[in-house]
Amino acid sequence: MIAEDDRVAAEIRSYATTKTGKIYENDYHMIFRIRAGKIAEVKEYTDLMHATEIFG
């Protein structure tokens, strides 16, 4: 996680097992824009094809 001016960037990894036993493991890159001490905007980048394969 890094922060500069009004932006914070974070790399995030998720891991979960679905009810059907499939493993969902994905990496994310998120950019937050802060205004007045609150999150004003979020952009998320991830592998949507993997999410579609697991969740349909």
C-alpha distance matrix in Angstrom:
0.0 3.8 6.9 10.5 13.7 13.6 10.6 7.0 5.5 4.3 6.5 8.9 12.3 15.4 18.7 21.9 25.7 27.7 31.1 32.8 31.0 28.8 25.4 22.5 19.4 17.0 13.7 11.9 9.8 9.4 9.7 10.7 13.3 14.4 18.1 20.0 17.2 17.0 15.2 17.6 16.4 14.2 14.4 13.9 14.7 16.2 19.4 21.9 24.8 23.6 23.3 26.8 28.2 27.2 27.9 30.5
3.8 0.0 3.8 6.9 10.4 11.1 8.4 5.7 5.4 6.6 9.4 12.3 15.8 18.9 22.4 25.6 29.3 31.2 34.6 36.2 34.6 32.2 28.9 25.8 22.8 20.1 16.6 14.4 11.6 10.8 9.7 10.5 12.1 13.1 16.6 18.6 16.2 16.6 15.1 17.1 16.1 14.6 14.9 15.2 16.1 18.2 21.5 24.0 27.0 26.2 26.0 29.3 30.9 30.2 30.8 33.1
6.9 3.8 0.0 3.8 6.8 7.6 5.7 4.2 6.3 8.8 12.2 14.9 18.6 21.4 25.0 27.9 31.7 33.3 36.6 38.4 37.0 34.7 31.5 28.3 25.5 22.7 19.3 16.6 13.5 11.8 9.6 9.2 9.8 10.2 13.4 15.3 13.3 14.1 13.0 14.8 14.4 13.8 14.7 15.9 17.4 20.0 23.6 25.7 28.9 28.4 27.9 31.0 33.0 32.3 32.5 34.8
10.5 6.9 3.8 0.0 3.8 6.1 5.5 6.5 8.8 11.9 15.2 18.2 21.9 24.7 28.3 31.3 35.0 36.5 39.8 41.5 40.3 37.8 34.7 31.4 28.6 25.6 22.1 19.2 15.8 14.0 11.1 10.7 10.0 10.4 12.9 14.9 13.7 15.0 14.2 15.2 14.9 15.0 15.8 17.7 19.2 22.1 25.7 27.7 30.9 30.8 30.3 33.3 35.4 35.0 35.1 37.1
13.7 10.4 6.8 3.8 0.0 3.8 5.7 8.3 11.3 14.6 18.2 20.8 24.6 27.1 30.8 33.5 37.2 38.4 41.6 43.5 42.5 40.1 37.1 33.7 31.2 28.1 24.7 21.6 18.2 15.8 12.4 11.1 9.1 8.8 10.3 12.2 11.9 13.5 13.2 13.6 14.1 15.1 16.4 18.9 20.9 24.1 27.7 29.4 32.8 32.9 32.2 34.9 37.3 37.0 36.7 38.6
13.6 11.1 7.6 6.1 3.8 0.0 3.8 7.0 10.4 13.7 17.3 19.5 23.3 25.4 29.2 31.6 35.2 36.1 39.2 41.1 40.4 38.1 35.3 31.8 29.6 26.5 23.4 20.0 16.8 13.8 10.3 8.2 5.6 5.1 6.9 9.5 9.3 10.2 9.6 9.8 10.4 11.9 13.7 16.5 19.0 22.3 26.0 27.3 30.8 31.1 29.9 32.5 35.2 34.7 34.2 36.0
10.6 8.4 5.7 5.5 5.7 3.8 0.0 3.8 6.7 10.1 13.7 16.1 19.8 22.1 25.9 28.4 32.1 33.1 36.3 38.0 37.2 34.7 31.9 28.4 26.0 22.9 19.7 16.3 13.0 10.3 6.8 5.6 4.6 6.2 9.4 12.3 11.4 11.3 9.6 10.1 9.5 9.7 10.9 13.3 15.5 18.7 22.4 23.9 27.3 27.5 26.6 29.3 31.8 31.4 31.0 32.9
7.0 5.7 4.2 6.5 8.3 7.0 3.8 0.0 3.8 6.7 10.4 12.7 16.5 18.9 22.6 25.3 29.0 30.3 33.5 35.3 34.2 31.9 28.9 25.5 23.0 20.1 16.8 13.7 10.7 8.2 5.7 5.1 6.5 7.8 11.5 14.1 12.1 11.8 9.8 11.5 10.5 9.6 10.7 12.1 14.1 16.8 20.5 22.3 25.7 25.4 24.5 27.5 29.7 29.1 28.9 31.1
5.5 5.4 6.3 8.8 11.3 10.4 6.7 3.8 0.0 3.8 7.1 9.9 13.6 16.3 20.0 22.9 26.6 28.0 31.4 32.9 31.7 29.1 26.0 22.7 20.0 16.9 13.5 10.5 7.2 5.7 4.5 6.3 9.0 11.2 14.9 17.6 15.7 14.8 12.3 13.7 11.9 9.7 9.6 10.0 11.2 13.7 17.3 19.4 22.6 22.2 21.7 24.8 26.8 26.3 26.5 28.6
4.3 6.6 8.8 11.9 14.6 13.7 10.1 6.7 3.8 0.0 3.8 6.2 10.0 12.8 16.5 19.5 23.2 24.9 28.3 29.9 28.4 25.9 22.7 19.5 16.7 13.9 10.6 8.1 5.8 5.3 6.5 8.4 11.7 13.6 17.4 19.8 17.3 16.2 13.6 15.6 13.7 10.9 10.6 9.7 10.6 12.2 15.6 17.9 20.9 20.0 19.5 22.9 24.5 23.7 24.1 26.6
6.5 9.4 12.2 15.2 18.2 17.3 13.7 10.4 7.1 3.8 0.0 3.8 7.0 10.3 13.8 17.1 20.7 22.6 26.2 27.4 25.7 23.1 19.7 16.7 13.5 10.8 7.2 5.7 4.7 6.5 9.1 11.6 15.1 17.2 21.0 23.5 21.0 19.7 16.9 18.8 16.4 13.2 12.1 10.0 9.7 10.2 13.1 15.8 18.5 17.1 17.1 20.6 21.8 21.1 22.0 24.5
8.9 12.3 14.9 18.2 20.8 19.5 16.1 12.7 9.9 6.2 3.8 0.0 3.8 6.7 10.3 13.5 17.1 19.1 22.6 24.0 22.3 19.9 16.6 13.6 10.7 8.4 5.8 5.0 6.3 7.7 11.0 12.9 16.7 18.5 22.2 24.5 21.7 20.0 17.2 19.4 17.1 13.7 12.9 10.2 10.3 9.7 12.3 14.7 17.2 15.4 14.9 18.6 19.7 18.4 19.3 22.1
12.3 15.8 18.6 21.9 24.6 23.3 19.8 16.5 13.6 10.0 7.0 3.8 0.0 3.8 6.8 10.4 13.9 16.1 19.7 20.9 18.9 16.5 13.1 10.3 7.2 5.7 4.5 6.2 8.9 10.9 14.5 16.5 20.3 22.1 25.8 28.0 25.2 23.3 20.5 22.6 20.3 16.7 15.6 12.4 11.8 9.9 11.4 13.8 15.8 13.3 13.1 16.9 17.3 15.8 17.1 20.1
15.4 18.9 21.4 24.7 27.1 25.4 22.1 18.9 16.3 12.8 10.3 6.7 3.8 0.0 3.8 6.8 10.4 12.5 16.1 17.5 15.7 13.6 10.3 7.5 5.3 5.3 6.4 8.0 11.4 12.8 16.5 18.0 21.8 23.5 27.0 29.1 26.3 24.0 21.2 23.3 21.1 17.5 16.7 13.3 13.0 10.7 11.6 13.2 15.0 12.1 11.2 15.0 15.4 13.2 14.3 17.6
18.7 22.4 25.0 28.3 30.8 29.2 25.9 22.6 20.0 16.5 13.8 10.3 6.8 3.8 0.0 3.8 7.2 9.9 13.4 14.7 12.4 10.7 7.3 5.6 4.4 6.8 9.2 11.5 15.0 16.6 20.2 21.8 25.6 27.2 30.6 32.5 29.6 27.3 24.6 26.8 24.6 21.1 20.3 16.8 16.3 13.5 13.5 14.8 15.8 12.4 11.6 15.1 14.8 12.0 13.5 17.1
21.9 25.6 27.9 31.3 33.5 31.6 28.4 25.3 22.9 19.5 17.1 13.5 10.4 6.8 3.8 0.0 3.8 6.4 9.7 11.3 9.4 8.4 5.9 5.2 6.5 9.3 12.3 14.2 17.8 19.0 22.7 23.9 27.6 29.1 32.3 34.1 31.3 28.7 26.1 28.1 26.1 22.7 22.1 18.7 18.4 15.5 15.2 15.6 16.4 13.0 11.6 14.5 14.0 10.7 11.7 15.4
25.7 29.3 31.7 35.0 37.2 35.2 32.1 29.0 26.6 23.2 20.7 17.1 13.9 10.4 7.2 3.8 0.0 3.8 6.7 7.9 5.7 5.6 4.7 6.1 8.7 11.9 15.3 17.5 21.2 22.5 26.2 27.5 31.1 32.6 35.7 37.5 34.8 32.1 29.5 31.4 29.3 25.9 25.2 21.7 21.3 18.1 17.1 17.1 17.2 13.7 12.5 14.7 13.5 9.9 11.1 14.6
27.7 31.2 33.3 36.5 38.4 36.1 33.1 30.3 28.0 24.9 22.6 19.1 16.1 12.5 9.9 6.4 3.8 0.0 3.8 5.3 5.1 5.3 6.4 7.3 10.7 13.4 16.9 18.7 22.4 23.4 27.0 28.1 31.6 33.2 36.1 38.0 35.5 32.5 29.8 31.4 29.3 26.0 25.3 22.0 21.7 18.5 17.4 16.5 16.5 13.5 11.6 13.1 12.2 8.4 8.6 12.0
31.1 34.6 36.6 39.8 41.6 39.2 36.3 33.5 31.4 28.3 26.2 22.6 19.7 16.1 13.4 9.7 6.7 3.8 0.0 3.8 5.5 7.5 9.7 11.0 14.5 17.2 20.7 22.3 26.0 26.8 30.3 31.2 34.6 36.0 38.7 40.4 37.9 34.8 32.3 33.9 32.0 28.9 28.4 25.2 25.1 22.1 20.9 19.7 19.5 16.8 14.8 15.6 14.7 11.0 10.6 13.5
32.8 36.2 38.4 41.5 43.5 41.1 38.0 35.3 32.9 29.9 27.4 24.0 20.9 17.5 14.7 11.3 7.9 5.3 3.8 0.0 3.8 5.8 9.1 11.1 14.7 17.5 21.3 23.2 27.0 28.2 31.8 33.1 36.5 38.2 41.0 43.0 40.6 37.5 34.7 36.1 33.9 30.7 29.7 26.4 25.8 22.4 20.6 19.4 18.5 15.8 14.4 14.7 12.9 9.8 10.1 12.3
31.0 34.6 37.0 40.3 42.5 40.4 37.2 34.2 31.7 28.4 25.7 22.3 18.9 15.7 12.4 9.4 5.7 5.1 5.5 3.8 0.0 3.8 6.5 9.4 12.6 15.9 19.6 22.0 25.8 27.3 31.0 32.5 36.1 37.8 40.8 42.7 40.1 37.3 34.6 36.2 34.0 30.6 29.5 26.0 25.2 21.7 19.9 19.4 18.4 15.2 14.4 15.4 13.3 10.0 11.5 14.1
28.8 32.2 34.7 37.8 40.1 38.1 34.7 31.9 29.1 25.9 23.1 19.9 16.5 13.6 10.7 8.4 5.6 5.3 7.5 5.8 3.8 0.0 3.8 6.5 9.7 12.8 16.5 19.1 22.8 24.6 28.3 30.1 33.7 35.7 38.8 41.0 38.5 35.7 32.7 34.2 31.7 28.1 26.8 23.1 22.0 18.4 16.3 15.9 14.8 11.5 11.1 12.2 9.8 6.7 9.0 11.7
25.4 28.9 31.5 34.7 37.1 35.3 31.9 28.9 26.0 22.7 19.7 16.6 13.1 10.3 7.3 5.9 4.7 6.4 9.7 9.1 6.5 3.8 0.0 3.8 6.3 9.7 13.4 16.2 19.9 21.9 25.7 27.6 31.3 33.2 36.5 38.7 36.1 33.4 30.5 32.2 29.6 26.0 24.6 20.9 19.7 16.1 14.4 14.8 14.1 10.4 10.4 12.5 10.6 7.6 10.3 13.3
22.5 25.8 28.3 31.4 33.7 31.8 28.4 25.5 22.7 19.5 16.7 13.6 10.3 7.5 5.6 5.2 6.1 7.3 11.0 11.1 9.4 6.5 3.8 0.0 3.8 6.5 10.2 12.7 16.4 18.3 22.0 23.9 27.6 29.7 33.0 35.3 32.8 30.1 27.0 28.5 25.9 22.3 20.9 17.2 16.0 12.5 11.2 11.6 11.6 8.0 7.4 10.3 9.3 6.5 8.7 12.0
19.4 22.8 25.5 28.6 31.2 29.6 26.0 23.0 20.0 16.7 13.5 10.7 7.2 5.3 4.4 6.5 8.7 10.7 14.5 14.7 12.6 9.7 6.3 3.8 0.0 3.8 7.1 10.2 13.8 16.1 19.9 22.1 25.8 28.0 31.4 33.8 31.2 28.8 25.8 27.4 24.8 21.0 19.5 15.7 14.3 10.9 10.0 11.6 12.1 8.5 8.8 12.2 11.5 9.6 11.9 14.9
17.0 20.1 22.7 25.6 28.1 26.5 22.9 20.1 16.9 13.9 10.8 8.4 5.7 5.3 6.8 9.3 11.9 13.4 17.2 17.5 15.9 12.8 9.7 6.5 3.8 0.0 3.8 6.7 10.3 12.8 16.6 19.0 22.7 25.2 28.6 31.2 28.9 26.5 23.2 24.6 21.8 18.0 16.1 12.3 10.6 7.3 6.9 9.1 10.4 7.6 7.9 11.6 11.8 10.7 12.5 15.1
13.7 16.6 19.3 22.1 24.7 23.4 19.7 16.8 13.5 10.6 7.2 5.8 4.5 6.4 9.2 12.3 15.3 16.9 20.7 21.3 19.6 16.5 13.4 10.2 7.1 3.8 0.0 3.8 7.0 10.0 13.6 16.3 20.0 22.5 26.2 28.9 26.5 24.4 21.2 22.6 19.7 15.9 13.9 10.4 8.6 6.1 7.3 10.3 12.1 10.2 10.7 14.2 14.9 14.2 15.8 18.2
11.9 14.4 16.6 19.2 21.6 20.0 16.3 13.7 10.5 8.1 5.7 5.0 6.2 8.0 11.5 14.2 17.5 18.7 22.3 23.2 22.0 19.1 16.2 12.7 10.2 6.7 3.8 0.0 3.8 6.3 10.0 12.7 16.3 19.0 22.6 25.4 23.2 21.0 17.7 18.9 16.0 12.2 10.2 6.8 5.6 4.8 7.7 10.2 13.0 11.9 11.6 15.0 16.5 16.0 16.7 19.0
9.8 11.6 13.5 15.8 18.2 16.8 13.0 10.7 7.2 5.8 4.7 6.3 8.9 11.4 15.0 17.8 21.2 22.4 26.0 27.0 25.8 22.8 19.9 16.4 13.8 10.3 7.0 3.8 0.0 3.8 6.9 10.1 13.5 16.4 20.0 23.1 21.1 19.3 15.9 16.9 13.9 10.4 8.3 5.9 5.2 6.6 10.1 12.5 15.5 15.0 14.9 17.9 19.7 19.5 20.1 22.0
9.4 10.8 11.8 14.0 15.8 13.8 10.3 8.2 5.7 5.3 6.5 7.7 10.9 12.8 16.6 19.0 22.5 23.4 26.8 28.2 27.3 24.6 21.9 18.3 16.1 12.8 10.0 6.3 3.8 0.0 3.8 6.5 10.1 12.9 16.4 19.4 17.6 15.6 12.2 13.2 10.3 6.8 5.6 4.5 6.3 8.8 12.6 14.1 17.6 17.3 16.4 19.4 21.6 21.2 21.1 23.1
9.7 9.7 9.6 11.1 12.4 10.3 6.8 5.7 4.5 6.5 9.1 11.0 14.5 16.5 20.2 22.7 26.2 27.0 30.3 31.8 31.0 28.3 25.7 22.0 19.9 16.6 13.6 10.0 6.9 3.8 0.0 3.8 6.7 9.9 13.4 16.6 15.2 13.5 10.3 10.8 8.1 5.6 5.2 6.6 8.8 12.0 15.7 17.1 20.6 20.7 19.8 22.5 25.0 24.7 24.4 26.2
10.7 10.5 9.2 10.7 11.1 8.2 5.6 5.1 6.3 8.4 11.6 12.9 16.5 18.0 21.8 23.9 27.5 28.1 31.2 33.1 32.5 30.1 27.6 23.9 22.1 19.0 16.3 12.7 10.1 6.5 3.8 0.0 3.8 6.4 9.9 13.0 11.6 9.7 6.5 7.5 5.7 4.6 6.7 8.9 11.9 14.9 18.7 19.6 23.3 23.4 21.9 24.6 27.3 26.7 26.0 27.9
13.3 12.1 9.8 10.0 9.1 5.6 4.6 6.5 9.0 11.7 15.1 16.7 20.3 21.8 25.6 27.6 31.1 31.6 34.6 36.5 36.1 33.7 31.3 27.6 25.8 22.7 20.0 16.3 13.5 10.1 6.7 3.8 0.0 3.8 6.8 10.3 9.8 8.5 6.0 5.6 5.1 6.5 8.8 11.9 14.8 18.1 21.9 22.6 26.3 26.7 25.2 27.6 30.5 30.0 29.2 30.9
14.4 13.1 10.2 10.4 8.8 5.1 6.2 7.8 11.2 13.6 17.2 18.5 22.1 23.5 27.2 29.1 32.6 33.2 36.0 38.2 37.8 35.7 33.2 29.7 28.0 25.2 22.5 19.0 16.4 12.9 9.9 6.4 3.8 0.0 3.8 6.8 6.1 5.4 4.7 5.4 7.2 9.2 12.2 15.0 18.2 21.2 25.0 25.7 29.4 29.6 27.9 30.4 33.3 32.5 31.5 33.4
18.1 16.6 13.4 12.9 10.3 6.9 9.4 11.5 14.9 17.4 21.0 22.2 25.8 27.0 30.6 32.3 35.7 36.1 38.7 41.0 40.8 38.8 36.5 33.0 31.4 28.6 26.2 22.6 20.0 16.4 13.4 9.9 6.8 3.8 0.0 3.8 5.4 5.4 6.4 5.8 8.8 11.8 14.9 18.1 21.3 24.5 28.2 28.6 32.4 32.7 30.8 33.2 36.2 35.4 34.1 35.9
20.0 18.6 15.3 14.9 12.2 9.5 12.3 14.1 17.6 19.8 23.5 24.5 28.0 29.1 32.5 34.1 37.5 38.0 40.4 43.0 42.7 41.0 38.7 35.3 33.8 31.2 28.9 25.4 23.1 19.4 16.6 13.0 10.3 6.8 3.8 0.0 3.8 5.6 8.4 8.7 12.2 15.0 18.4 21.3 24.6 27.6 31.4 31.8 35.5 35.7 33.6 36.1 39.0 38.0 36.6 38.6
17.2 16.2 13.3 13.7 11.9 9.3 11.4 12.1 15.7 17.3 21.0 21.7 25.2 26.3 29.6 31.3 34.8 35.5 37.9 40.6 40.1 38.5 36.1 32.8 31.2 28.9 26.5 23.2 21.1 17.6 15.2 11.6 9.8 6.1 5.4 3.8 0.0 3.8 7.0 9.0 12.1 14.1 17.6 20.0 23.3 26.0 29.7 30.3 34.1 33.8 31.8 34.5 37.3 36.0 34.8 37.0
17.0 16.6 14.1 15.0 13.5 10.2 11.3 11.8 14.8 16.2 19.7 20.0 23.3 24.0 27.3 28.7 32.1 32.5 34.8 37.5 37.3 35.7 33.4 30.1 28.8 26.5 24.4 21.0 19.3 15.6 13.5 9.7 8.5 5.4 5.4 5.6 3.8 0.0 3.8 6.1 9.2 11.3 15.0 17.3 20.9 23.4 27.1 27.4 31.2 31.0 28.8 31.3 34.2 32.9 31.5 33.6
15.2 15.1 13.0 14.2 13.2 9.6 9.6 9.8 12.3 13.6 16.9 17.2 20.5 21.2 24.6 26.1 29.5 29.8 32.3 34.7 34.6 32.7 30.5 27.0 25.8 23.2 21.2 17.7 15.9 12.2 10.3 6.5 6.0 4.7 6.4 8.4 7.0 3.8 0.0 3.8 5.9 7.5 11.2 13.6 17.2 19.8 23.5 23.7 27.5 27.4 25.3 27.8 30.7 29.6 28.2 30.3
17.6 17.1 14.8 15.2 13.6 9.8 10.1 11.5 13.7 15.6 18.8 19.4 22.6 23.3 26.8 28.1 31.4 31.4 33.9 36.1 36.2 34.2 32.2 28.5 27.4 24.6 22.6 18.9 16.9 13.2 10.8 7.5 5.6 5.4 5.8 8.7 9.0 6.1 3.8 0.0 3.8 7.1 10.6 13.7 17.2 20.2 23.8 23.7 27.5 28.0 25.8 27.9 31.1 30.4 28.8 30.4
16.4 16.1 14.4 14.9 14.1 10.4 9.5 10.5 11.9 13.7 16.4 17.1 20.3 21.1 24.6 26.1 29.3 29.3 32.0 33.9 34.0 31.7 29.6 25.9 24.8 21.8 19.7 16.0 13.9 10.3 8.1 5.7 5.1 7.2 8.8 12.2 12.1 9.2 5.9 3.8 0.0 3.8 6.9 10.2 13.6 16.8 20.3 20.2 24.0 24.7 22.7 24.7 27.9 27.5 26.1 27.5
14.2 14.6 13.8 15.0 15.1 11.9 9.7 9.6 9.7 10.9 13.2 13.7 16.7 17.5 21.1 22.7 25.9 26.0 28.9 30.7 30.6 28.1 26.0 22.3 21.0 18.0 15.9 12.2 10.4 6.8 5.6 4.6 6.5 9.2 11.8 15.0 14.1 11.3 7.5 7.1 3.8 0.0 3.8 6.5 10.1 13.1 16.7 16.8 20.6 21.1 19.2 21.5 24.5 24.0 22.9 24.5
14.4 14.9 14.7 15.8 16.4 13.7 10.9 10.7 9.6 10.6 12.1 12.9 15.6 16.7 20.3 22.1 25.2 25.3 28.4 29.7 29.5 26.8 24.6 20.9 19.5 16.1 13.9 10.2 8.3 5.6 5.2 6.7 8.8 12.2 14.9 18.4 17.6 15.0 11.2 10.6 6.9 3.8 0.0 3.8 6.8 10.2 13.7 14.0 17.7 18.5 17.1 19.2 22.2 22.2 21.4 22.7
13.9 15.2 15.9 17.7 18.9 16.5 13.3 12.1 10.0 9.7 10.0 10.2 12.4 13.3 16.8 18.7 21.7 22.0 25.2 26.4 26.0 23.1 20.9 17.2 15.7 12.3 10.4 6.8 5.9 4.5 6.6 8.9 11.9 15.0 18.1 21.3 20.0 17.3 13.6 13.7 10.2 6.5 3.8 0.0 3.8 6.6 10.2 10.8 14.5 14.9 13.6 16.0 18.8 18.7 18.2 19.7
14.7 16.1 17.4 19.2 20.9 19.0 15.5 14.1 11.2 10.6 9.7 10.3 11.8 13.0 16.3 18.4 21.3 21.7 25.1 25.8 25.2 22.0 19.7 16.0 14.3 10.6 8.6 5.6 5.2 6.3 8.8 11.9 14.8 18.2 21.3 24.6 23.3 20.9 17.2 17.2 13.6 10.1 6.8 3.8 0.0 3.8 7.2 8.6 11.9 12.6 12.2 14.5 16.9 17.3 17.5 18.7
16.2 18.2 20.0 22.1 24.1 22.3 18.7 16.8 13.7 12.2 10.2 9.7 9.9 10.7 13.5 15.5 18.1 18.5 22.1 22.4 21.7 18.4 16.1 12.5 10.9 7.3 6.1 4.8 6.6 8.8 12.0 14.9 18.1 21.2 24.5 27.6 26.0 23.4 19.8 20.2 16.8 13.1 10.2 6.6 3.8 0.0 3.8 5.9 8.9 8.9 8.9 11.5 13.4 13.9 14.5 15.9
19.4 21.5 23.6 25.7 27.7 26.0 22.4 20.5 17.3 15.6 13.1 12.3 11.4 11.6 13.5 15.2 17.1 17.4 20.9 20.6 19.9 16.3 14.4 11.2 10.0 6.9 7.3 7.7 10.1 12.6 15.7 18.7 21.9 25.0 28.2 31.4 29.7 27.1 23.5 23.8 20.3 16.7 13.7 10.2 7.2 3.8 0.0 3.8 5.5 5.7 6.8 9.0 10.4 11.4 12.7 13.7
21.9 24.0 25.7 27.7 29.4 27.3 23.9 22.3 19.4 17.9 15.8 14.7 13.8 13.2 14.8 15.6 17.1 16.5 19.7 19.4 19.4 15.9 14.8 11.6 11.6 9.1 10.3 10.2 12.5 14.1 17.1 19.6 22.6 25.7 28.6 31.8 30.3 27.4 23.7 23.7 20.2 16.8 14.0 10.8 8.6 5.9 3.8 0.0 3.8 5.4 5.0 6.1 8.6 10.0 10.3 10.7
24.8 27.0 28.9 30.9 32.8 30.8 27.3 25.7 22.6 20.9 18.5 17.2 15.8 15.0 15.8 16.4 17.2 16.5 19.5 18.5 18.4 14.8 14.1 11.6 12.1 10.4 12.1 13.0 15.5 17.6 20.6 23.3 26.3 29.4 32.4 35.5 34.1 31.2 27.5 27.5 24.0 20.6 17.7 14.5 11.9 8.9 5.5 3.8 0.0 3.8 5.4 5.0 6.2 8.8 9.9 9.6
23.6 26.2 28.4 30.8 32.9 31.1 27.5 25.4 22.2 20.0 17.1 15.4 13.3 12.1 12.4 13.0 13.7 13.5 16.8 15.8 15.2 11.5 10.4 8.0 8.5 7.6 10.2 11.9 15.0 17.3 20.7 23.4 26.7 29.6 32.7 35.7 33.8 31.0 27.4 28.0 24.7 21.1 18.5 14.9 12.6 8.9 5.7 5.4 3.8 0.0 3.8 5.4 5.0 6.3 8.6 9.5
23.3 26.0 27.9 30.3 32.2 29.9 26.6 24.5 21.7 19.5 17.1 14.9 13.1 11.2 11.6 11.6 12.5 11.6 14.8 14.4 14.4 11.1 10.4 7.4 8.8 7.9 10.7 11.6 14.9 16.4 19.8 21.9 25.2 27.9 30.8 33.6 31.8 28.8 25.3 25.8 22.7 19.2 17.1 13.6 12.2 8.9 6.8 5.0 5.4 3.8 0.0 3.8 5.5 5.3 5.9 7.5
26.8 29.3 31.0 33.3 34.9 32.5 29.3 27.5 24.8 22.9 20.6 18.6 16.9 15.0 15.1 14.5 14.7 13.1 15.6 14.7 15.4 12.2 12.5 10.3 12.2 11.6 14.2 15.0 17.9 19.4 22.5 24.6 27.6 30.4 33.2 36.1 34.5 31.3 27.8 27.9 24.7 21.5 19.2 16.0 14.5 11.5 9.0 6.1 5.0 5.4 3.8 0.0 3.8 5.5 5.3 4.7
28.2 30.9 33.0 35.4 37.3 35.2 31.8 29.7 26.8 24.5 21.8 19.7 17.3 15.4 14.8 14.0 13.5 12.2 14.7 12.9 13.3 9.8 10.6 9.3 11.5 11.8 14.9 16.5 19.7 21.6 25.0 27.3 30.5 33.3 36.2 39.0 37.3 34.2 30.7 31.1 27.9 24.5 22.2 18.8 16.9 13.4 10.4 8.6 6.2 5.0 5.5 3.8 0.0 3.8 5.9 5.7
27.2 30.2 32.3 35.0 37.0 34.7 31.4 29.1 26.3 23.7 21.1 18.4 15.8 13.2 12.0 10.7 9.9 8.4 11.0 9.8 10.0 6.7 7.6 6.5 9.6 10.7 14.2 16.0 19.5 21.2 24.7 26.7 30.0 32.5 35.4 38.0 36.0 32.9 29.6 30.4 27.5 24.0 22.2 18.7 17.3 13.9 11.4 10.0 8.8 6.3 5.3 5.5 3.8 0.0 3.8 5.9
27.9 30.8 32.5 35.1 36.7 34.2 31.0 28.9 26.5 24.1 22.0 19.3 17.1 14.3 13.5 11.7 11.1 8.6 10.6 10.1 11.5 9.0 10.3 8.7 11.9 12.5 15.8 16.7 20.1 21.1 24.4 26.0 29.2 31.5 34.1 36.6 34.8 31.5 28.2 28.8 26.1 22.9 21.4 18.2 17.5 14.5 12.7 10.3 9.9 8.6 5.9 5.3 5.9 3.8 0.0 3.8
30.5 33.1 34.8 37.1 38.6 36.0 32.9 31.1 28.6 26.6 24.5 22.1 20.1 17.6 17.1 15.4 14.6 12.0 13.5 12.3 14.1 11.7 13.3 12.0 14.9 15.1 18.2 19.0 22.0 23.1 26.2 27.9 30.9 33.4 35.9 38.6 37.0 33.6 30.3 30.4 27.5 24.5 22.7 19.7 18.7 15.9 13.7 10.7 9.6 9.5 7.5 4.7 5.7 5.9 3.8 0.0
